[in-house]
Amino acid sequence: MSENQNPRTDASNEVTVAPEAGNAVVHADRFPDPGVPEHKHRLTDTDPKAAKRAERTVTLLFVLSILGTVGSIVAYVLVPPDGTTAGVRLSTLLIGLGLALSLLGIGVAGIHWAKTLMGDREFVQERHTLATQGEARETAIRDMNEGLEDSGVIGRRGVLKGAFFGALALFPLAIAVPLIGSVGGDWNISKFKHTMWQRGTRLAIDPSGRPIKAADVTVGSVFHVVPETTEEFRETHEWITEKSKAVVLMVRLNPEDLRTDQSPEGETWSHEGIVAYSKICTHVGCPVALYEQQTHHLLCPCHQSTFDIADSAKVVFGPANRRLPQLPITVDDEGYLVAQDDFAEPIGPSFWERLK
């Protein structure tokens, strides 16, 4: 040890001399175990009135949880979604507030119960072989029963226990009732394989809804596109659902850059280099909206699936296992871009029965 180093000392303040050579370590004597600090009684441990107040508080919190559960069920029954965005928002808000109150009541009540009424003494048990015999098992069971009785789960505080078990028993209903109530409303799953695009539907800019003329689309430009519809329909919640399936990304390329612009039947699905593809990634449904103009690649920001729109949006990189569905387009008599038909295959993530 060099002269400018501080010597190490043990618990008795005796200097521990380091060896002159090598990496050996000389351990000082271990300091004595300070033990468990002296237990400090809480107010509820010494004042029966304070304990009673805490018990009433915990009971009230569990009752609030029960009211929250009942309130969410009532909101689901009396305030169902009416098909409008405002109606769906109000129904979701009321159900959510009920669920929040129910969970918050249970959580805060449990914490307050543990901090004010349950035993808080520290117990020390020496480690020993895990396998126990008769007497040790009896001791463990006795200790467990004493802990349950001390916490108030068994024995006294009947009202508190009733509120506790009532809140826990009723809370699942706040989730189960809306789920069960929604089952069987519409079993027509084939409609999820189609969108609102149909022959003659104009392509409109999202979100303004303004129709697009082919002459307004320059080479290299990108448009986020939705079907043209009425202003009244755009105010409904059904529009949000339909829009989520029908969103399209439209790009104009030089016609000579297109390697494939025909359907399997030989029909042309593009117009003078303008192509339109579903914006929903075929991996897990994220929006594919990052366009690389030089490579003609569309990039999904979620998992980096990359599609080549110059070659029918085939997958060139990433986890997606099929290309983006193409929307066949043409122009009408006024020069507006319109759909020839719906997508030829289901949009979105792949699933095992999508072509059935």
C-alpha positions, -999 to 999 in steps of 0.1 A, spaced: 0 0 0 14 34 -10 19 61 16 -8 84 1 -35 57 3 -60 57 31 -58 26 52 -89 4 55 -103 -1 90 -126 -27 105 -155 -22 129 -131 -19 158 -112 9 140 -81 -14 137 -61 -8 106 -61 -37 81 -27 -40 66 -27 -49 29 -2 -75 16 30 -62 1 27 -83 -31 1 -101 -52 -37 -96 -54 -47 -112 -22 -74 -94 -1 -73 -94 37 -109 -91 50 -116 -71 81 -139 -85 108 -176 -81 98 -196 -55 116 -223 -68 140 -258 -73 128 -278 -42 138 -310 -62 140 -345 -51 133 -352 -14 142 -376 -8 171 -412 -10 160 -430 23 158 -468 22 164 -491 39 140 -520 60 152 -544 32 143 -525 8 165 -530 29 197 -562 48 190 -593 27 185 -612 57 171 -585 62 145 -587 26 135 -624 28 132 -621 59 110 -596 41 88 -619 11 85 -648 33 75 -626 50 49 -615 17 34 -651 5 33 -662 37 16 -636 32 -11 -648 -3 -18 -683 10 -20 -672 36 -45 -657 8 -65 -690 -11 -65 -708 21 -76 -683 25 -104 -689 -10 -117 -727 -5 -115 -723 29 -132 -704 14 -161 -730 -13 -167 -758 13 -165 -739 35 -190 -736 6 -214 -773 -2 -212 -787 33 -212 -762 52 -234 -754 29 -263 -735 42 -293 -761 58 -317 -739 55 -348 -725 90 -346 -690 99 -336 -704 121 -307 -726 92 -295 -697 67 -296 -675 91 -278 -701 98 -250 -708 61 -245 -671 52 -243 -664 81 -219 -691 70 -195 -681 34 -195 -645 43 -191 -652 66 -161 -671 38 -145 -643 14 -150 -617 39 -138 -637 46 -106 -641 8 -100 -604 0 -104 -593 31 -85 -615 23 -56 -602 -12 -53 -566 -1 -56 -567 29 -32 -587 9 -7 -562 -20 -7 -533 4 -2 -550 23 26 -561 -10 43 -525 -23 42 -510 9 56 -534 16 84 -551 -16 95 -530 -46 85 -501 -56 108 -468 -39 100 -445 -56 123 -412 -70 109 -405 -107 115 -372 -124 111 -370 -160 102 -337 -178 98 -331 -196 66 -333 -234 68 -340 -264 47 -372 -259 27 -387 -293 35 -406 -290 68 -420 -316 92 -451 -318 113 -444 -292 140 -429 -267 115 -460 -271 93 -483 -265 122 -464 -234 132 -466 -221 96 -503 -226 95 -508 -210 128 -487 -180 117 -507 -177 85 -540 -177 104 -527 -151 128 -517 -129 99 -551 -133 83 -569 -125 115 -545 -95 122 -553 -81 87 -590 -83 93 -597 -107 64 -612 -132 88 -628 -126 121 -637 -89 128 -646 -60 105 -675 -77 87 -687 -46 69 -652 -40 55 -649 -76 43 -683 -75 27 -674 -43 8 -640 -59 -2 -654 -91 -16 -684 -73 -31 -661 -49 -51 -639 -78 -63 -669 -99 -73 -687 -72 -92 -658 -56 -110 -655 -83 -137 -691 -76 -147 -680 -41 -159 -660 -59 -186 -680 -90 -191 -714 -73 -197 -703 -51 -227 -684 -80 -242 -712 -105 -239 -738 -78 -250 -718 -72 -282 -716 -109 -292 -739 -119 -320 -748 -84 -333 -735 -91 -368 -721 -124 -379 -716 -113 -415 -678 -114 -415 -676 -113 -453 -682 -76 -452 -647 -71 -436 -632 -84 -469 -647 -55 -489 -645 -17 -487 -668 12 -498 -649 16 -531 -670 7 -561 -672 14 -598 -673 52 -605 -664 63 -569 -642 94 -572 -609 96 -555 -608 124 -529 -580 141 -509 -579 131 -472 -591 148 -451 -607 176 -471 -627 153 -493 -620 173 -525 -621 151 -557 -588 148 -576 -584 154 -613 -557 135 -632 -543 167 -645 -536 179 -610 -513 149 -602 -477 156 -612 -449 130 -615 -435 122 -581 -464 136 -561 -481 117 -534 -518 119 -523 -535 104 -493 -568 93 -507 -603 83 -495 -636 77 -513 -657 107 -521 -689 108 -501 -714 132 -488 -708 157 -460 -736 142 -439 -720 107 -441 -686 121 -431 -702 132 -398 -712 96 -388 -692 70 -370 -698 46 -398 -676 68 -420 -647 64 -396 -651 26 -398 -653 25 -436 -625 50 -440 -602 29 -419 -605 1 -445 -606 23 -477 -576 46 -472 -553 47 -502 -519 61 -511 -517 74 -547 -485 82 -566 -477 93 -601 -447 77 -618 -433 80 -652 -452 54 -673 -419 38 -684 -410 32 -648 -440 9 -643 -429 -27 -646 -465 -40 -640 -497 -20 -644 -522 -47 -653 -544 -71 -635 -540 -109 -638 -568 -107 -664 -549 -81 -685 -569 -50 -675 -550 -18 -669 -553 -7 -633 -533 26 -636 -538 58 -655 -509 74 -673 -485 64 -645 -509 71 -616 -512 41 -593 -532 37 -561 -525 11 -534 -541 3 -501 -524 23 -473 -528 -6 -448 -497 -28 -444 -503 -65 -450 -482 -74 -420 -501 -60 -390 -521 -32 -404 -500 -1 -398 -503 28 -422 -478 26 -451 -471 63 -458 -434 68 -463 -426 72 -500 -391 71 -514 -393 89 -547 -360 78 -561 -366 41 -555 -404 41 -558 -405 23 -525 -432 25 -498 -420 20 -463 -441 9 -433 -428 27 -402 -438 0 -378 -417 -29 -389 -399 -16 -420 -418 -37 -446 -410 -22 -479 -431 -23 -511 -421 -15 -547 -450 4 -562 -433 3 -597 -437 -35 -596 -473 -40 -582 -462 -31 -547 -444 -63 -542 -426 -69 -509 -388 -62 -513 -380 -62 -476 -395 -68 -441 -419 -92 -425 -450 -86 -448 -457 -117 -468 -478 -103 -496 -480 -72 -517 -503 -42 -511 -537 -46 -528 -540 -23 -558 -571 -1 -564 -579 -1 -601 -584 34 -613 -593 54 -644 -608 88 -652 -644 98 -658 -658 122 -685 -648 152 -664 -613 141 -659 -616 131 -623 -599 100 -611 -624 72 -602 -622 36 -591 -629 9 -616 -640 -14 -588 -632 -24 -552 -599 -40 -543 -595 -74 -559 -584 -90 -526 -589 -83 -489 -569 -54 -476 -549 -54 -444 -530 -81 -425 -531 -116 -439 -553 -143 -423 -557 -179 -431 -592 -177 -446 -590 -144 -464 -596 -158 -498 -625 -181 -489 
